[in-house]
Structures are given as C-alpha cells and as structure tokens.
Amino acid sequence: MNKHKKDKIAIVTGGGSGIGLAITEKFIREGITTVIIGRDEKNLNRAKEKLGEHCYPLRGDLSDLASIPELVNTIIKQFGRIDILVNNAGINHKKDFTEVTDEEFQQVINTNLTAVFVMSREVTRHMLLQGSGSIIHISSMAAQYGLPKVIAYSASKTAIDGMTRAMAVELSPKGIRVNAIAPGFIVTAMTDAALNADPERKNKVFSRTPMGYMGTPDDIAEAAFFLAGDSSKYITGVVLPVDGGNSIGF
Ligand code: NAP
C-alpha cells in the first residue's frame, strides 16, 4: 500500500533533468504532488509534459540566494504546505586544483551548499509550523573519499554530510527528519560520455564497485522515496550510499 497520503507536497530542486527527474517521476507515480525548480524553462516544461498535472515547474536560479524566500512563499501560497524537500540541484567543475579561481570555487559552493542551506531554512520554517517534514540532501561519493580535480565539489558535498547531521539533531525533536543520499557512479548522459572517453577511469570505477555495474537515476529515486515517507520514520541523520558497494569496495 502507498504509505504517502495523496495530498503530500514535495519540492525537488533540479527536478527537470537527470537524478532529480527520476525522483520526481517516482514521487508523482506514488501520488505526491511535486514542484520542480530549475533555471532552464525548456527542461522544466519537458518534464511537465511527460509527468502531467501533479508536476509543477517553477523557474528559479538557486544561486541567487536572495530569491529563495520568494520561491518558497510562492509554493506555500499555492499549496499551503511542504512535506518533502529534496535538495538535488548541483553543479561541478572539473579542473586541476591550482587552476581553480576564487570565483569558480565560490560558484560551486554557492549552488551546492549555501543554496541548500537557504532553501532548507526557508522550508523548515513552514515544516516547523506543520510539526512534520522530511528533508533529503543529495550528496556524493566525493564526500566519502578523495577524488582528484573536483576540489570545490568535494568541499561542498562533504559540508552537506555535516549539515545533514547538524540539521538532524536540531530538527528531529520537532518532527523533521533530515537525511542524505550519496549516489555512487550513476549512468547519465554526462557520466556515460566522460567514462567512455577515459578507459582508465572507467576501469577504476568498475574495479572498486563490488556489484560490477553503474547505478541508474531510478536507483536513487527509490532511495529518495523511502527516505521521504513513513517507511523510514525512525531514520534521521544518515548519509545513505546508493553505490553498488563503491564506498566500501577495495
Ligand atoms: P544534472 O542532470 O546536471 O542535474 C542538475 C540539476 O540541477 C539540473 O536540473 C539543473 O537545472 C539544476 N541546477 C543546477 N544549478 C541550478 C541553479 N543554480 N538553480 C536551479 N537549479 C539548478 O545532474 P545529475 O547527475 O542529475 O545530478 C543531480 C545531483 O546528484 C547533483 O547534486 C549531483 O551532485 C548529484 N550526484 C550525481 C551523480 C551522478 O553520477 N550523476 C553522482 C553523485 C552525486 P537547470 O540547469 O535547469 O538549472
């Protein structure tokens, strides 16, 4: 039986593509009305066309921190509540450590970390009034072990794991659970092209993934649905690897 009530409202940032789109599809299939936020209107509209009336696209640039309270207010005005927040939107720059500029570093931190904080703070204010909610951050393997050439991304995702625990201890007594998912190597158009162009890296990925194959966005969506609803009602403060064993592979 569906453990989610029909009238639950979710926000999935970056829900117009990749992992966020798979999470949105799963939520809508399970009867959760889902607001997706992104900068690219075409992506958002394509998702809306595919997913139908329970998908609500909202254009917004989360790196513009000052715009976030208004985005959240728009959602509250329309739906009256927010039950689930998935902080999925993220960016990455691959570059040698010494070549990364201050601006590039800050840009990644701003989108992947500071915007997640501001979004969570604004949504939490409403969840506190409701006395319930589930917040899920999308972290990364880059927070579990050292990866070269992704310094800002690694810093941002490691901070997300710390923020998950800090938010969980403060908010769980008030009915809001906070967890993170750490996807391993997930097949998307981008990872596919990157790995096929770099056989050595591809070999490394597979050699330390005990299950021997890459995951799909749907694997992350299943975990997000589990963490969003009552099936995980006694789980808070965890960073759940969904990675075919990559984080413990030797
Ligand atoms: P993706 O397809 O590039 O999706 C990123 C999403 O974030 C896009 O929908 C993008 O929408 C949105 N976004 C980026 N900057 C934004 C901004 N300033 N404001 C609003 N939306 C913004 O990448 P993905 O692979 O699905 O990644 C999703 C999450 O999973 C990220 O947090 C990533 O770090 C994490 N992750 C992915 C993998 C993997 O193997 N794919 C592994 C570990 C972790 P717009 O461009 O329309 O703004």
Residues whose N, C-alpha, C, O or C-beta is under 5 A from the ligand:
A	BS01	NAP	G14 G15 G16 S17 G18 I19 G20 I37 G38 R39 D40 N43 G60 D61 L62 S63 N88 A89 G90 T111 I138 S139 S140 M141 P183 G184 F185 I186 T188 T191
